[in-house]
Amino acid sequence: MTSGSEISSELVRTQLQRIVACQEFDASDRNRRFLQYVVEETLGGQTDRIKAYTIATSVFGRDATFDPQADPIIRIEASRLRRSLERYYLTAGKNDPIRIEIPKGHYVPTFGRAEIEPPRPDGAAAPASSTLPRRSSARGRHRTAWKWSAAAATGLVAVFALAWLAQVEKYLPLSAGNRAPQVAGHGPEILVAPFDNDGANAADAALARGFTREVVVGLTRFDGLFVYGPETSLLYEANANVNRPLHGLPIRYVLTGGVTVDENRFHVTAFLVDANTGRNLWSETFERDRTPGDVFKIRDSIASRVVQTLAQPSGILYREEAKGIDGTPSESFTSYQCVLKFYEYRRTLASATHTTVQKCLERAVTEDPSYAEAFSALALVYADTYRFGFDKNAITFDPLPRALDLARHAVELAPDSVQGYKALHIVYWLLNDVDRSFEAAERGLALNPNDSEMMADLGGRLCLTGNWERGFPLLQEALARNPGQSGLYRIVTFFHFYLAGQYKEALVEAEKADSPSTIYNRIILAMAHAQLGQAEEADADVKEILRIDPEYGEHVTADLKKHNVHPDIAQAVVQGLRKAGLNVAVAQRQSAAEVDYRN
């Protein structure tokens, strides 16, 4: 983009109106006003007024008490507006003469003229570099910044042939001679090919295109995925009948499918295909009843379910990627493979793998100092040393301050990523700074509402402080979206039933926790077995508690206070453990109902 110093205000305003009036500019009405405000203020020479506070009060309707340090709404919406502008200029606005951009880290827009590639002599070949899209920074949130010139597009062959199991031919695998080179990055490359309109009504093609767009947008919110965006999908659609892959384009997975809409239902079938082998890795159907007025809401809801199924830490893509490191010595792991191993560890919290994961991540942050996700993962590993006692004798430093530094650095490296906020949420929780813990969780969930792990973390800890009304629905929704995530969340569902006297249901939840390396799994099992009169099982649970921590009976209350547990829950734990046969100190029995564990 060339300098915008010679661009008149009239040209900029004409471009602004072109953008906000375009149906393919997928910003909300509020963000359209956001864009209009900052452009007009800049054209009026009042860039000093373009700050989070003035945007919040002038555009977003916030009152004079708005605190940009406590409320991240402007930063979050600015990030969304940047992505909307980027998508606009990759699609409907690709030939627009004027570029309006909002640089990352600022709210003051810049204006420039589009670079026009000079025509080449007839028959001249395009430079080699123009045949591939240009990858955006790995530290950025949005992975769809793939820019194509018209000359480059004409030199590209098809991406892949559409694959419909038992209906049309399989995806053709890349041959040894044309296989795309693997990029040494932090995650797999995925192409979201346009979903077909499988219904009888041609007018529903727009709904299928919108569904594709929502899936692309949702996937870009997950770190570690390189998502080929709408313009690449459009190229795919244009060449769908050409049965050769796109040369040189590094794609690991292809997602595609079909959308059927009728008067009563919205039906989606999705397929994930290995781009190198043509093998179908996953397929699923999603269906919702509909009424005429809620079709867009249902479309977006199903798109979110597809995204969650694929991209969450224990989802299809991560499980498929993890298969590639089975049997590989951890010493030879890449930074990305260390993070994959971390997610595998987090599902079960097996103490036996804690040291391996810690060493791997310590090497990763040293060798790859810009990899934010590795920093947040290592922060959580150190936090586990504090809260579970894993390898506590193998370190010579206090793990929590180190974990806090790592989590903060992860946020600095990737401020639009949910991962750093996950780590901050847990570390602040363990530091008994509950307000900051919840603030970090809320920010993280706002950045990626599809992240079921962040949703479960926030919901579970709200419940532990006594806010069941808000916390439990969040936790239930997170578990419904992702039943395979860490069993520790079942501790909260256990207490939901236990406090209501539903001990059989509580035991079922305790067994689902399935984290035998942690003392808390043993605690809830002992409580449930004791209440159900299963003395032998309760006795075995108590022995395991004492094996993990021989003096736990002496500091039950202190441990619960350390984890900000509400007095009602703390009292139930003390009483339940005593009934199971654990010798709980007398002073704790007297104080359990008196101490406010939230202070």
Secondary structure, 3 states (H helix, E strand, C coil): CECCCCCCHHHHHHHHHHHHHCCCCCCCHHHHHHHHHHHHHHHCCCHHHCCHHHHHHHCCCCCCCCCCCCCCHHHHHHHHHHHHHHHHHHCCCCCCCEEEECCCCCCCCEEEECCCCCCCCCCCCCCHHHHCCCCCCCCCCCCCCCCCCHHHHHCCCCCCCCCCCCCCCCCCCCCCCCCCCCCCCCCCEEEECCCEECCCCHHHHHHHHHHHHHHHHHHHCCCCCEEECHHHHHHHHHCCCCCCCCCCCCCCEEEEEEEEECCCEEEEEEEEEECCCCCEEEEEEEEEECCHHHHHHHHHHHHHHHHHHHHCCCCHHHHHHHHCCCCCCHHHCCHHHHHHHHHHHHHHCCHHHHHHHHHHHHHHHHHCCCCHHHHHHHHHHHHHHHHHCCCHHHCCCCHHHHHHHHHHHHHHHCCCCHHHHHHHHHHHHHCCCHHHHHHHHHHHHHHCCCCHHHHHHHHHHHHHCCCHHHHHHHHHHHHHHCCCCCHHHHHHHHHHHHCCCCHHHHHHHHHHHCCCCCHHHHHHHHHHHHHCCCHHHHHHHHHHHHHHCCCHHHCHHHHHHHCCCCHHHHHHHHHHHHHHCCCCCHHHHHHCCCCCCCC
